[in-house]
Amino acid sequence: MDYRRFQQTIIARIDKGEEILENLQKICEKEQIKLASVSALGAVGEFTVGLFDTARKEYQSATKTGDFEIVSLTGTVNTMDGAYYAHIHMSAGDREYHVFGGHLNRAVVSGTCEMVIQVIDGTVDRIRDEEVGLNVYRF
């Protein structure tokens, strides 16, 4: 992984064999980012995404392996109880052009991942909302 910061924008390259979320966290902690918007594209060979079951208040997850193009990776970085927290979703397409996606739990790069982190001045923390079963923004 390598990256460069240009004022409030970080351009990152995550390399083959590296895990996307781990590297996003490394960058954000090193750069002391408390609030940001994230987007990326690239290729992954293995990823796990989840779908939140609102009735059960829990995630159902699925792992996919093979050749996949990241169609969309988007989300936010902020804090929960003052510590790093990321909420990222990803969609990825296979060789038959089927797309799978959801809440990103893990993704290993198979080619490259090009990421843009747009840093936002300020802080937004999260709090657990027991009624919906999710960690929501606390302003």
KOLBA-301855 format. One record per residue: residue number from 1; residue in one letter; x, y, z of N, C-alpha, C in turn. Coordinates in nm, 2 decimals. Example, Ala and Ser with C-alpha at 12.3 -4.5 7.8 and 13.67 -1.06 7.14 Angstrom:
BEGIN
+-----+----+--------+--------+--------+--------+--------+--------+--------+--------+--------+
|   i | aa |    n.x |    n.y |    n.z |   ca.x |   ca.y |   ca.z |    c.x |    c.y |    c.z |
+-----+----+--------+--------+--------+--------+--------+--------+--------+--------+--------+
|   1 |  a |   1.32 |  -0.57 |   0.78 |   1.23 |  -0.45 |   0.78 |   1.32 |  -0.33 |   0.78 |
|   2 |  s |   1.28 |  -0.22 |   0.71 |   1.37 |  -0.11 |   0.71 |   1.29 |   0.00 |   0.79 |
+-----+----+--------+--------+--------+--------+--------+--------+--------+--------+--------+
This chain:
BEGIN
+-----+----+--------+--------+--------+--------+--------+--------+--------+--------+--------+
|   i | aa |    n.x |    n.y |    n.z |   ca.x |   ca.y |   ca.z |    c.x |    c.y |    c.z |
+-----+----+--------+--------+--------+--------+--------+--------+--------+--------+--------+
|   1 |  m |   0.08 |  -0.12 |   0.00 |   0.00 |   0.00 |   0.00 |   0.09 |   0.12 |   0.00 |
|   2 |  d |   0.04 |   0.22 |  -0.07 |   0.11 |   0.35 |  -0.07 |   0.01 |   0.46 |  -0.09 |
|   3 |  y |   0.03 |   0.58 |  -0.05 |  -0.06 |   0.68 |  -0.06 |   0.01 |   0.82 |  -0.06 |
|   4 |  r |  -0.07 |   0.92 |  -0.10 |  -0.02 |   1.06 |  -0.09 |  -0.14 |   1.14 |  -0.05 |
|   5 |  r |  -0.10 |   1.24 |   0.03 |  -0.21 |   1.34 |   0.08 |  -0.19 |   1.47 |   0.01 |
|   6 |  f |  -0.30 |   1.52 |  -0.04 |  -0.31 |   1.65 |  -0.11 |  -0.41 |   1.73 |  -0.03 |
|   7 |  q |  -0.37 |   1.81 |   0.06 |  -0.45 |   1.89 |   0.15 |  -0.56 |   1.80 |   0.22 |
|   8 |  q |  -0.68 |   1.81 |   0.17 |  -0.79 |   1.73 |   0.24 |  -0.83 |   1.60 |   0.16 |
|   9 |  t |  -0.75 |   1.57 |   0.06 |  -0.77 |   1.45 |  -0.02 |  -0.66 |   1.36 |  -0.02 |
|  10 |  i |  -0.68 |   1.23 |   0.01 |  -0.58 |   1.12 |   0.01 |  -0.61 |   1.03 |  -0.11 |
|  11 |  i |  -0.51 |   1.01 |  -0.19 |  -0.51 |   0.91 |  -0.30 |  -0.43 |   0.79 |  -0.26 |
|  12 |  a |  -0.49 |   0.67 |  -0.25 |  -0.42 |   0.55 |  -0.20 |  -0.42 |   0.44 |  -0.31 |
|  13 |  r |  -0.32 |   0.36 |  -0.31 |  -0.31 |   0.24 |  -0.39 |  -0.29 |   0.12 |  -0.29 |
|  14 |  i |  -0.39 |   0.03 |  -0.29 |  -0.38 |  -0.09 |  -0.21 |  -0.34 |  -0.20 |  -0.31 |
|  15 |  d |  -0.24 |  -0.28 |  -0.27 |  -0.18 |  -0.37 |  -0.37 |  -0.23 |  -0.51 |  -0.35 |
|  16 |  k |  -0.20 |  -0.59 |  -0.45 |  -0.24 |  -0.73 |  -0.46 |  -0.20 |  -0.81 |  -0.33 |
|  17 |  g |  -0.30 |  -0.88 |  -0.28 |  -0.28 |  -0.96 |  -0.16 |  -0.31 |  -0.88 |  -0.03 |
|  18 |  e |  -0.33 |  -0.75 |  -0.04 |  -0.36 |  -0.67 |   0.08 |  -0.51 |  -0.66 |   0.10 |
|  19 |  e |  -0.55 |  -0.65 |   0.23 |  -0.69 |  -0.64 |   0.26 |  -0.73 |  -0.49 |   0.27 |
|  20 |  i |  -0.84 |  -0.45 |   0.21 |  -0.88 |  -0.31 |   0.19 |  -0.91 |  -0.24 |   0.32 |
|  21 |  l |  -0.99 |  -0.30 |   0.40 |  -1.03 |  -0.23 |   0.53 |  -0.91 |  -0.21 |   0.62 |
|  22 |  e |  -0.82 |  -0.31 |   0.63 |  -0.71 |  -0.30 |   0.72 |  -0.62 |  -0.18 |   0.67 |
|  23 |  n |  -0.60 |  -0.16 |   0.54 |  -0.52 |  -0.05 |   0.49 |  -0.59 |   0.08 |   0.50 |
|  24 |  l |  -0.72 |   0.08 |   0.49 |  -0.79 |   0.21 |   0.51 |  -0.77 |   0.25 |   0.66 |
|  25 |  q |  -0.78 |   0.16 |   0.75 |  -0.77 |   0.20 |   0.89 |  -0.62 |   0.24 |   0.92 |
|  26 |  k |  -0.52 |   0.18 |   0.86 |  -0.38 |   0.22 |   0.88 |  -0.36 |   0.37 |   0.83 |
|  27 |  i |  -0.42 |   0.40 |   0.71 |  -0.41 |   0.53 |   0.66 |  -0.47 |   0.63 |   0.75 |
|  28 |  c |  -0.60 |   0.60 |   0.79 |  -0.67 |   0.70 |   0.87 |  -0.61 |   0.72 |   1.01 |
|  29 |  e |  -0.56 |   0.62 |   1.07 |  -0.49 |   0.63 |   1.20 |  -0.36 |   0.71 |   1.19 |
|  30 |  k |  -0.29 |   0.68 |   1.08 |  -0.16 |   0.75 |   1.06 |  -0.18 |   0.90 |   1.04 |
|  31 |  e |  -0.29 |   0.93 |   0.96 |  -0.32 |   1.07 |   0.92 |  -0.41 |   1.14 |   1.02 |
|  32 |  q |  -0.45 |   1.06 |   1.13 |  -0.54 |   1.12 |   1.24 |  -0.67 |   1.17 |   1.18 |
|  33 |  i |  -0.73 |   1.09 |   1.09 |  -0.86 |   1.12 |   1.03 |  -0.97 |   1.08 |   1.12 |
|  34 |  k |  -1.06 |   1.17 |   1.15 |  -1.18 |   1.15 |   1.24 |  -1.31 |   1.14 |   1.16 |
|  35 |  l |  -1.31 |   1.20 |   1.04 |  -1.43 |   1.21 |   0.96 |  -1.39 |   1.22 |   0.81 |
|  36 |  a |  -1.44 |   1.13 |   0.72 |  -1.41 |   1.13 |   0.58 |  -1.51 |   1.05 |   0.50 |
|  37 |  s |  -1.51 |   1.08 |   0.37 |  -1.59 |   1.01 |   0.28 |  -1.49 |   0.92 |   0.20 |
|  38 |  v |  -1.52 |   0.80 |   0.16 |  -1.43 |   0.70 |   0.10 |  -1.50 |   0.65 |  -0.03 |
|  39 |  s |  -1.42 |   0.64 |  -0.14 |  -1.46 |   0.57 |  -0.26 |  -1.34 |   0.50 |  -0.32 |
|  40 |  a |  -1.37 |   0.39 |  -0.40 |  -1.26 |   0.32 |  -0.45 |  -1.32 |   0.23 |  -0.57 |
|  41 |  l |  -1.22 |   0.18 |  -0.65 |  -1.25 |   0.08 |  -0.75 |  -1.12 |  -0.01 |  -0.76 |
|  42 |  g |  -1.13 |  -0.11 |  -0.84 |  -1.02 |  -0.21 |  -0.85 |  -1.07 |  -0.35 |  -0.87 |
|  43 |  a |  -0.99 |  -0.44 |  -0.83 |  -1.02 |  -0.58 |  -0.84 |  -0.99 |  -0.66 |  -0.71 |
|  44 |  v |  -1.08 |  -0.75 |  -0.68 |  -1.06 |  -0.84 |  -0.56 |  -1.08 |  -0.98 |  -0.60 |
|  45 |  g |  -1.01 |  -1.07 |  -0.52 |  -1.02 |  -1.21 |  -0.54 |  -1.10 |  -1.28 |  -0.44 |
|  46 |  e |  -1.13 |  -1.21 |  -0.33 |  -1.21 |  -1.27 |  -0.22 |  -1.27 |  -1.15 |  -0.14 |
|  47 |  f |  -1.40 |  -1.16 |  -0.11 |  -1.46 |  -1.06 |  -0.03 |  -1.58 |  -1.11 |   0.05 |
|  48 |  t |  -1.61 |  -1.05 |   0.16 |  -1.72 |  -1.09 |   0.24 |  -1.81 |  -0.96 |   0.26 |
|  49 |  v |  -1.93 |  -0.97 |   0.22 |  -2.03 |  -0.86 |   0.24 |  -2.15 |  -0.91 |   0.32 |
|  50 |  g |  -2.21 |  -0.82 |   0.39 |  -2.33 |  -0.85 |   0.47 |  -2.45 |  -0.78 |   0.43 |
|  51 |  l |  -2.56 |  -0.83 |   0.46 |  -2.69 |  -0.77 |   0.45 |  -2.76 |  -0.77 |   0.58 |
|  52 |  f |  -2.80 |  -0.65 |   0.63 |  -2.86 |  -0.63 |   0.76 |  -3.01 |  -0.68 |   0.75 |
|  53 |  d |  -3.04 |  -0.78 |   0.84 |  -3.18 |  -0.83 |   0.85 |  -3.24 |  -0.74 |   0.96 |
|  54 |  t |  -3.33 |  -0.65 |   0.91 |  -3.39 |  -0.55 |   1.01 |  -3.48 |  -0.62 |   1.11 |
|  55 |  a |  -3.55 |  -0.73 |   1.08 |  -3.64 |  -0.80 |   1.17 |  -3.56 |  -0.86 |   1.28 |
|  56 |  r |  -3.44 |  -0.93 |   1.25 |  -3.36 |  -1.00 |   1.34 |  -3.25 |  -0.91 |   1.41 |
|  57 |  k |  -3.23 |  -0.79 |   1.34 |  -3.13 |  -0.70 |   1.39 |  -2.99 |  -0.76 |   1.39 |
|  58 |  e |  -2.96 |  -0.83 |   1.28 |  -2.83 |  -0.89 |   1.26 |  -2.79 |  -0.90 |   1.12 |
|  59 |  y |  -2.66 |  -0.91 |   1.09 |  -2.61 |  -0.92 |   0.96 |  -2.61 |  -1.07 |   0.91 |
|  60 |  q |  -2.65 |  -1.09 |   0.79 |  -2.63 |  -1.22 |   0.72 |  -2.51 |  -1.19 |   0.63 |
|  61 |  s |  -2.41 |  -1.28 |   0.62 |  -2.29 |  -1.25 |   0.54 |  -2.27 |  -1.36 |   0.44 |
|  62 |  a |  -2.20 |  -1.32 |   0.33 |  -2.16 |  -1.42 |   0.23 |  -2.02 |  -1.39 |   0.18 |
|  63 |  t |  -1.94 |  -1.49 |   0.16 |  -1.80 |  -1.47 |   0.10 |  -1.80 |  -1.52 |  -0.04 |
|  64 |  k |  -1.74 |  -1.44 |  -0.12 |  -1.72 |  -1.47 |  -0.27 |  -1.57 |  -1.48 |  -0.30 |
|  65 |  t |  -1.54 |  -1.58 |  -0.38 |  -1.40 |  -1.59 |  -0.43 |  -1.40 |  -1.61 |  -0.58 |
|  66 |  g |  -1.29 |  -1.56 |  -0.64 |  -1.28 |  -1.56 |  -0.79 |  -1.23 |  -1.43 |  -0.84 |
|  67 |  d |  -1.26 |  -1.40 |  -0.96 |  -1.22 |  -1.27 |  -1.02 |  -1.34 |  -1.18 |  -1.02 |
|  68 |  f |  -1.32 |  -1.07 |  -0.95 |  -1.42 |  -0.97 |  -0.93 |  -1.37 |  -0.83 |  -0.96 |
|  69 |  e |  -1.45 |  -0.75 |  -1.03 |  -1.42 |  -0.60 |  -1.04 |  -1.50 |  -0.53 |  -0.94 |
|  70 |  i |  -1.44 |  -0.44 |  -0.87 |  -1.51 |  -0.35 |  -0.78 |  -1.59 |  -0.25 |  -0.86 |
|  71 |  v |  -1.72 |  -0.27 |  -0.86 |  -1.81 |  -0.18 |  -0.93 |  -1.83 |  -0.05 |  -0.85 |
|  72 |  s |  -1.84 |  -0.06 |  -0.72 |  -1.85 |   0.06 |  -0.63 |  -1.81 |   0.02 |  -0.49 |
|  73 |  l |  -1.73 |   0.11 |  -0.44 |  -1.69 |   0.10 |  -0.30 |  -1.71 |   0.24 |  -0.24 |
|  74 |  t |  -1.80 |   0.25 |  -0.14 |  -1.83 |   0.38 |  -0.09 |  -1.86 |   0.37 |   0.06 |
|  75 |  g |  -1.83 |   0.48 |   0.13 |  -1.87 |   0.48 |   0.27 |  -1.81 |   0.60 |   0.34 |
|  76 |  t |  -1.81 |   0.58 |   0.48 |  -1.76 |   0.69 |   0.56 |  -1.66 |   0.63 |   0.67 |
|  77 |  v |  -1.58 |   0.73 |   0.71 |  -1.49 |   0.70 |   0.83 |  -1.54 |   0.81 |   0.93 |
|  78 |  n |  -1.55 |   0.76 |   1.05 |  -1.58 |   0.85 |   1.16 |  -1.53 |   0.78 |   1.29 |
|  79 |  t |  -1.60 |   0.81 |   1.40 |  -1.55 |   0.75 |   1.53 |  -1.67 |   0.69 |   1.60 |
|  80 |  m |  -1.64 |   0.60 |   1.69 |  -1.74 |   0.55 |   1.79 |  -1.67 |   0.54 |   1.92 |
|  81 |  d |  -1.72 |   0.61 |   2.02 |  -1.66 |   0.63 |   2.15 |  -1.52 |   0.69 |   2.13 |
|  82 |  g |  -1.50 |   0.77 |   2.03 |  -1.37 |   0.84 |   2.00 |  -1.27 |   0.76 |   1.93 |
|  83 |  a |  -1.30 |   0.63 |   1.90 |  -1.21 |   0.54 |   1.83 |  -1.25 |   0.53 |   1.68 |
|  84 |  y |  -1.15 |   0.49 |   1.60 |  -1.17 |   0.47 |   1.45 |  -1.29 |   0.38 |   1.43 |
|  85 |  y |  -1.37 |   0.42 |   1.33 |  -1.49 |   0.34 |   1.29 |  -1.51 |   0.37 |   1.14 |
|  86 |  a |  -1.53 |   0.26 |   1.06 |  -1.56 |   0.28 |   0.92 |  -1.69 |   0.21 |   0.88 |
|  87 |  h |  -1.77 |   0.26 |   0.80 |  -1.89 |   0.20 |   0.75 |  -1.88 |   0.20 |   0.59 |
|  88 |  i |  -1.84 |   0.09 |   0.54 |  -1.81 |   0.08 |   0.39 |  -1.90 |  -0.03 |   0.33 |
|  89 |  h |  -1.95 |   0.01 |   0.21 |  -2.03 |  -0.09 |   0.13 |  -1.95 |  -0.11 |   0.00 |
|  90 |  m |  -1.97 |  -0.23 |  -0.06 |  -1.90 |  -0.26 |  -0.18 |  -1.99 |  -0.35 |  -0.27 |
|  91 |  s |  -1.98 |  -0.32 |  -0.40 |  -2.04 |  -0.41 |  -0.50 |  -1.93 |  -0.45 |  -0.59 |
|  92 |  a |  -1.94 |  -0.58 |  -0.63 |  -1.83 |  -0.63 |  -0.72 |  -1.90 |  -0.73 |  -0.82 |
|  93 |  g |  -1.85 |  -0.72 |  -0.95 |  -1.90 |  -0.80 |  -1.06 |  -1.81 |  -0.91 |  -1.10 |
|  94 |  d |  -1.87 |  -1.03 |  -1.13 |  -1.79 |  -1.14 |  -1.18 |  -1.79 |  -1.15 |  -1.33 |
|  95 |  r |  -1.73 |  -1.26 |  -1.38 |  -1.71 |  -1.28 |  -1.53 |  -1.84 |  -1.28 |  -1.61 |
|  96 |  e |  -1.95 |  -1.32 |  -1.54 |  -2.08 |  -1.32 |  -1.61 |  -2.15 |  -1.19 |  -1.59 |
|  97 |  y |  -2.09 |  -1.10 |  -1.53 |  -2.14 |  -0.96 |  -1.51 |  -2.26 |  -0.96 |  -1.40 |
|  98 |  h |  -2.25 |  -1.06 |  -1.31 |  -2.34 |  -1.06 |  -1.20 |  -2.27 |  -0.98 |  -1.09 |
|  99 |  v |  -2.35 |  -0.90 |  -1.02 |  -2.30 |  -0.81 |  -0.92 |  -2.35 |  -0.85 |  -0.78 |
| 100 |  f |  -2.26 |  -0.86 |  -0.69 |  -2.28 |  -0.89 |  -0.55 |  -2.24 |  -0.78 |  -0.46 |
| 101 |  g |  -2.31 |  -0.75 |  -0.36 |  -2.27 |  -0.64 |  -0.27 |  -2.34 |  -0.63 |  -0.14 |
| 102 |  g |  -2.29 |  -0.54 |  -0.06 |  -2.35 |  -0.51 |   0.07 |  -2.25 |  -0.45 |   0.16 |
| 103 |  h |  -2.27 |  -0.46 |   0.29 |  -2.18 |  -0.40 |   0.39 |  -2.05 |  -0.48 |   0.38 |
| 104 |  l |  -1.94 |  -0.41 |   0.36 |  -1.81 |  -0.48 |   0.35 |  -1.75 |  -0.52 |   0.48 |
| 105 |  n |  -1.72 |  -0.65 |   0.49 |  -1.65 |  -0.70 |   0.61 |  -1.50 |  -0.73 |   0.58 |
| 106 |  r |  -1.47 |  -0.76 |   0.46 |  -1.34 |  -0.80 |   0.42 |  -1.32 |  -0.81 |   0.27 |
| 107 |  a |  -1.21 |  -0.76 |   0.22 |  -1.19 |  -0.77 |   0.07 |  -1.04 |  -0.78 |   0.05 |
| 108 |  v |  -0.99 |  -0.88 |  -0.02 |  -0.85 |  -0.90 |  -0.06 |  -0.83 |  -0.86 |  -0.20 |
| 109 |  v |  -0.74 |  -0.77 |  -0.23 |  -0.71 |  -0.72 |  -0.36 |  -0.64 |  -0.83 |  -0.44 |
| 110 |  s |  -0.69 |  -0.84 |  -0.57 |  -0.63 |  -0.94 |  -0.66 |  -0.54 |  -0.87 |  -0.77 |
| 111 |  g |  -0.57 |  -0.74 |  -0.79 |  -0.49 |  -0.67 |  -0.89 |  -0.44 |  -0.54 |  -0.83 |
| 112 |  t |  -0.53 |  -0.44 |  -0.81 |  -0.50 |  -0.32 |  -0.74 |  -0.63 |  -0.26 |  -0.69 |
| 113 |  c |  -0.62 |  -0.17 |  -0.60 |  -0.74 |  -0.09 |  -0.55 |  -0.70 |   0.05 |  -0.55 |
| 114 |  e |  -0.77 |   0.14 |  -0.61 |  -0.74 |   0.28 |  -0.62 |  -0.85 |   0.35 |  -0.53 |
| 115 |  m |  -0.80 |   0.41 |  -0.42 |  -0.90 |   0.47 |  -0.33 |  -0.88 |   0.62 |  -0.31 |
| 116 |  v |  -0.99 |   0.69 |  -0.29 |  -0.99 |   0.83 |  -0.27 |  -1.06 |   0.85 |  -0.13 |
| 117 |  i |  -0.98 |   0.92 |  -0.04 |  -1.04 |   0.95 |   0.09 |  -1.05 |   1.10 |   0.10 |
| 118 |  q |  -1.17 |   1.15 |   0.11 |  -1.20 |   1.29 |   0.12 |  -1.22 |   1.33 |   0.26 |
| 119 |  v |  -1.11 |   1.39 |   0.32 |  -1.12 |   1.43 |   0.46 |  -1.21 |   1.54 |   0.49 |
| 120 |  i |  -1.29 |   1.53 |   0.59 |  -1.39 |   1.64 |   0.63 |  -1.35 |   1.69 |   0.76 |
| 121 |  d |  -1.34 |   1.83 |   0.77 |  -1.31 |   1.89 |   0.90 |  -1.42 |   1.86 |   1.00 |
| 122 |  g |  -1.39 |   1.81 |   1.12 |  -1.49 |   1.79 |   1.22 |  -1.49 |   1.65 |   1.27 |
| 123 |  t |  -1.58 |   1.62 |   1.35 |  -1.60 |   1.48 |   1.41 |  -1.74 |   1.45 |   1.42 |
| 124 |  v |  -1.78 |   1.33 |   1.38 |  -1.91 |   1.27 |   1.41 |  -1.89 |   1.14 |   1.47 |
| 125 |  d |  -1.94 |   1.12 |   1.59 |  -1.93 |   0.99 |   1.66 |  -2.05 |   0.91 |   1.63 |
| 126 |  r |  -2.04 |   0.78 |   1.67 |  -2.16 |   0.69 |   1.66 |  -2.20 |   0.64 |   1.79 |
| 127 |  i |  -2.33 |   0.60 |   1.80 |  -2.39 |   0.54 |   1.92 |  -2.47 |   0.42 |   1.88 |
| 128 |  r |  -2.48 |   0.33 |   1.96 |  -2.56 |   0.21 |   1.93 |  -2.71 |   0.24 |   1.95 |
| 129 |  d |  -2.79 |   0.22 |   1.85 |  -2.94 |   0.24 |   1.85 |  -3.00 |   0.10 |   1.87 |
| 130 |  e |  -3.04 |   0.07 |   1.99 |  -3.09 |  -0.07 |   2.02 |  -3.22 |  -0.09 |   1.94 |
| 131 |  e |  -3.30 |   0.01 |   1.92 |  -3.43 |   0.00 |   1.85 |  -3.41 |  -0.06 |   1.71 |
| 132 |  v |  -3.31 |  -0.01 |   1.63 |  -3.28 |  -0.06 |   1.50 |  -3.17 |  -0.16 |   1.49 |
| 133 |  g |  -3.09 |  -0.17 |   1.60 |  -2.98 |  -0.26 |   1.61 |  -2.85 |  -0.22 |   1.53 |
| 134 |  l |  -2.84 |  -0.09 |   1.51 |  -2.72 |  -0.04 |   1.43 |  -2.65 |   0.07 |   1.51 |
| 135 |  n |  -2.53 |   0.09 |   1.47 |  -2.45 |   0.20 |   1.52 |  -2.48 |   0.32 |   1.43 |
| 136 |  v |  -2.54 |   0.42 |   1.48 |  -2.59 |   0.54 |   1.40 |  -2.51 |   0.66 |   1.44 |
| 137 |  y |  -2.51 |   0.76 |   1.35 |  -2.45 |   0.89 |   1.38 |  -2.51 |   0.95 |   1.51 |
| 138 |  r |  -2.42 |   1.01 |   1.59 |  -2.45 |   1.09 |   1.71 |  -2.40 |   1.23 |   1.69 |
| 139 |  f |  -2.48 |   1.33 |   1.67 |  -2.44 |   1.46 |   1.64 |  -2.43 |   1.54 |   1.77 |
+-----+----+--------+--------+--------+--------+--------+--------+--------+--------+--------+
